[in-house]
Amino acid sequence: MSCWRASRRLRGRTARDGQVTTRLAELSAFLSGPSPEFRAGLRAELLRTHVEERVPASAPPAERPRVRRRSLFVRVRPALVFGVLLIGMFCTGVGTYHSVPGEPLYPLKRAAESTLLSMTSGEERTHRELGAARLRAAETASLAGYSTPDPGRDELIERTLEDMESTTRAALGRVERHGKAVSTEARRFAREQRDAVESLLPKLDAANRKKASKYLRYIDMFAFSGR
């Protein structure tokens, strides 16, 4: 009986020793790190990923986008536009200066004159008003010289003569107030205007001829004055 119990205890002890040995072997494998097969597989995977992500040194460089050169017309177009605008402005200015009553550009001409007169004073304003009176005489001559009969021509001439008289009276009235400082210019202006307006009398109707004669009587005071 005692021999059977001793044998049983011996077998139990042997089993426990085997379990301890197995546990120690597993723990030793865990502490020693990954297995060589795992390491080899991981290294192969890392090398493959590196090769895929690396740009080959022999790869051709990316092609540069082709720059499209502008045509000659596109390059000179701003200069052409500027030139056309400059020519248009010059032609408009010339046409405005030579326009006469009844033409589309004439209101622009009168607006420019009024602006210049409002910006000046004293002797300079007198010179500009005398110049405006000379322009009205030239415009009257242009209107009276039209060969084609126009029913509204006499009305335009009437308004132009009235503008000429009002401008002349304003300028010569300023001359009288300033005395002899500009009297020589006033006499020269009066004589030039007399010659210009007197030559228009045969071309005017009765009403406008009367207005022109009244204007001549006024400027005669300066044309033949000894002041």
Disulfide bonds with the S-S distance in Angstrom:
none
